[in-house]
Amino acid sequence: MLIKTLNGKTPFIPEDCYVADNATIIGDVTFGNLCSIWFNAVIRGDVNVITIGNKVNIQDGAIIHCTYLKHPTIIGNNVSIGHNAMVHGCVIHDNVLIGMGAIVMDNCIVESNSIIAAGAVVTQNTIVESGSIYAGVPAKKVKDINQSDFAGEIGRIANNYVMYSGWYKTEE
């Protein structure tokens, strides 16, 4: 893994987090507890701040970045960022699933209890409504989520990634 200080800013990663051997974390990045950063993920806090909550999993090949002098990236709790997703200069609230290959662009807000479908492109300045699924290119609201079903599913994914990271920690 590459954990690099840049411009006097060193990533803060609690001991209970898992970072894959070839993940890259640079600069002004702060993680909460029980996070996992998977293979080939890049989290680059070189031009602004990246703040990540508790129990966030950043899956293989995902990229988290921010926008110089404009937009930090803020990620809430219990967020799953799917394989090869890109999250850039935006705010993602709690209990969100960003699907595989999705892109969330600058100055977007993804409200709590929402899903960004695999392959969706959430264009600049979009506000994703709480309790909804956004899909397509450009991403649009496609339906509301049954909140009782949704809460369990997002929690299950977040908890599974804590379990998966435990497997890797015991093999180190």
Backbone torsions as a table, in degrees:
resi	resn	phi	psi	omega
1	MET	NA	149.7	175.9
2	LEU	-113.4	112.0	173.4
3	ILE	-117.5	112.5	-167.7
4	LYS	-123.6	132.2	170.6
5	THR	-78.5	137.1	178.2
6	LEU	-141.8	132.3	-179.5
7	ASN	51.4	39.2	177.2
8	GLY	78.2	4.9	-179.5
9	LYS	-108.6	125.2	-179.7
10	THR	-113.9	132.8	177.3
11	PRO	-57.1	141.6	174.8
12	PHE	-107.2	117.9	-177.5
13	ILE	-130.3	110.1	178.7
14	PRO	-58.8	153.8	-178.0
15	GLU	-61.6	-24.4	-177.6
16	ASP	-84.6	3.7	175.6
17	CYS	-88.2	156.4	175.3
18	TYR	-113.3	132.4	176.2
19	VAL	-125.4	120.0	179.8
20	ALA	-63.0	156.0	-175.0
21	ASP	-56.1	-33.2	-176.8
22	ASN	-113.2	20.6	172.2
23	ALA	-75.7	154.9	180.0
24	THR	-125.8	126.5	178.7
25	ILE	-132.7	121.8	-172.3
26	ILE	-130.5	134.3	165.4
27	GLY	80.1	-138.3	-168.9
28	ASP	-84.1	73.3	-177.2
29	VAL	-124.9	130.6	178.0
30	THR	-127.2	127.7	177.6
31	PHE	-106.1	148.5	167.3
32	GLY	-83.6	-164.9	-177.4
33	ASN	-84.0	155.8	172.4
34	LEU	60.2	32.7	176.5
35	CYS	-88.5	159.8	172.9
36	SER	-137.2	136.5	-179.1
37	ILE	-122.6	116.3	-167.5
38	TRP	-96.6	-179.3	-170.3
39	PHE	-57.3	132.6	178.4
40	ASN	65.1	11.5	173.9
41	ALA	-72.2	146.3	178.3
42	VAL	-128.2	124.5	176.0
43	ILE	-123.4	108.8	-168.0
44	ARG	-118.9	95.9	177.1
45	GLY	-93.9	55.6	-176.4
46	ASP	-93.3	-28.5	-175.5
47	VAL	-114.3	-5.2	177.5
48	ASN	-168.5	-176.7	-174.9
49	VAL	-88.1	142.0	170.0
50	ILE	-123.6	122.4	179.2
51	THR	-120.5	127.1	-175.1
52	ILE	-124.5	130.5	-176.6
53	GLY	-76.7	-158.9	-178.3
54	ASN	-86.6	148.4	173.8
55	LYS	54.8	48.3	176.4
56	VAL	-104.2	133.6	173.6
57	ASN	-115.5	129.0	179.5
58	ILE	-113.4	104.3	-167.7
59	GLN	-80.5	174.9	-172.5
60	ASP	-49.9	128.7	174.3
61	GLY	77.3	0.7	179.8
62	ALA	-70.8	151.4	178.4
63	ILE	-125.3	128.2	175.8
64	ILE	-119.4	123.4	179.9
65	HIS	-141.8	-177.1	-177.8
66	CYS	-143.9	-179.2	-175.0
67	THR	-116.9	129.9	-177.2
68	TYR	-56.6	124.4	175.9
69	LEU	59.7	8.9	-177.9
70	LYS	-125.6	-61.8	-168.3
71	HIS	-129.8	113.2	169.1
72	PRO	-71.8	173.5	171.8
73	THR	-116.0	124.9	-178.8
74	ILE	-124.6	124.4	-179.0
75	ILE	-121.8	128.6	-177.5
76	GLY	-77.1	-155.5	-177.5
77	ASN	-94.4	152.9	176.3
78	ASN	56.5	47.9	179.5
79	VAL	-110.1	135.0	174.3
80	SER	-112.8	124.0	178.1
81	ILE	-111.3	110.8	-170.4
82	GLY	-67.0	167.3	179.3
83	HIS	-51.7	131.6	176.6
84	ASN	60.5	20.7	174.3
85	ALA	-78.1	159.3	176.3
86	MET	-128.8	126.1	-179.7
87	VAL	-123.0	120.9	-169.4
88	HIS	-137.7	114.9	171.1
89	GLY	55.7	48.0	-174.3
90	CYS	-140.9	176.9	177.5
91	VAL	-119.3	126.4	176.1
92	ILE	-118.9	119.2	-178.4
93	HIS	-78.7	-170.7	-175.5
94	ASP	-71.7	153.4	170.9
95	ASN	58.6	57.7	-177.9
96	VAL	-125.7	143.8	171.9
97	LEU	-114.6	120.2	172.9
98	ILE	-101.1	113.9	-173.3
99	GLY	-68.4	166.1	-179.9
100	MET	-58.0	131.8	176.8
101	GLY	72.5	5.4	178.8
102	ALA	-74.0	156.6	177.0
103	ILE	-127.1	128.4	175.0
104	VAL	-119.4	116.2	-169.4
105	MET	-95.1	-179.1	-173.5
106	ASP	-54.0	141.4	172.6
107	ASN	61.7	22.7	172.6
108	CYS	-85.9	153.6	171.8
109	ILE	-125.9	122.2	175.1
110	VAL	-106.4	106.3	-176.8
111	GLU	-70.9	164.3	-175.4
112	SER	-57.6	154.4	173.0
113	ASN	60.0	46.0	-177.5
114	SER	-128.3	162.1	176.6
115	ILE	-127.9	133.0	168.6
116	ILE	-104.1	117.3	-174.1
117	ALA	-65.2	156.5	175.7
118	ALA	-54.9	134.6	177.1
119	GLY	77.4	-1.9	-179.4
120	ALA	-69.6	151.6	173.4
121	VAL	-121.4	108.3	178.8
122	VAL	-89.7	107.1	-172.7
123	THR	-75.9	161.8	-175.7
124	GLN	-47.3	137.8	174.7
125	ASN	72.5	10.1	179.2
126	THR	-76.0	140.8	171.3
127	ILE	-110.4	115.8	178.9
128	VAL	-87.6	120.1	-175.8
129	GLU	-67.9	141.5	175.7
130	SER	-56.7	139.7	175.3
131	GLY	74.7	29.4	-177.1
132	SER	-134.2	164.3	172.5
133	ILE	-112.4	129.3	175.0
134	TYR	-112.7	135.5	-178.7
135	ALA	-145.1	161.8	173.0
136	GLY	98.5	179.9	179.5
137	VAL	-133.1	108.2	-7.2
138	PRO	-70.6	155.7	-176.8
139	ALA	-67.6	137.0	176.2
140	LYS	-133.5	158.0	176.2
141	LYS	-66.1	128.1	179.0
142	VAL	-110.7	-24.0	174.8
143	LYS	-172.4	164.6	172.8
144	ASP	-86.4	155.0	-179.3
145	ILE	-102.4	138.0	170.0
146	ASN	-69.7	108.3	-171.5
147	GLN	-61.5	-34.1	-179.8
148	SER	-68.3	-37.8	176.4
149	ASP	-70.4	-41.8	-173.9
150	PHE	-64.4	-46.7	-174.9
151	ALA	-57.1	-42.4	179.7
152	GLY	-66.7	-39.5	-177.6
153	GLU	-68.3	-46.1	179.1
154	ILE	-64.6	-42.2	176.4
155	GLY	-61.1	-39.7	179.6
156	ARG	-62.2	-44.9	-180.0
157	ILE	-63.4	-47.8	-179.9
158	ALA	-59.8	-44.3	179.3
159	ASN	-66.7	-38.2	178.2
160	ASN	-61.1	-40.3	-179.5
161	TYR	-68.8	-29.1	171.8
162	VAL	-64.9	-43.5	178.4
163	MET	-62.4	-48.5	-179.0
164	TYR	-57.5	-44.0	-178.2
165	SER	-64.8	-31.0	175.8
166	GLY	-61.0	-36.1	177.1
167	TRP	-60.5	-43.0	-177.4
168	TYR	-72.0	-36.1	178.7
169	LYS	-63.2	-36.7	-178.6
170	THR	-73.0	-17.4	-179.7
171	GLU	-91.4	-7.2	-176.4
172	GLU	-70.6	NA	NA
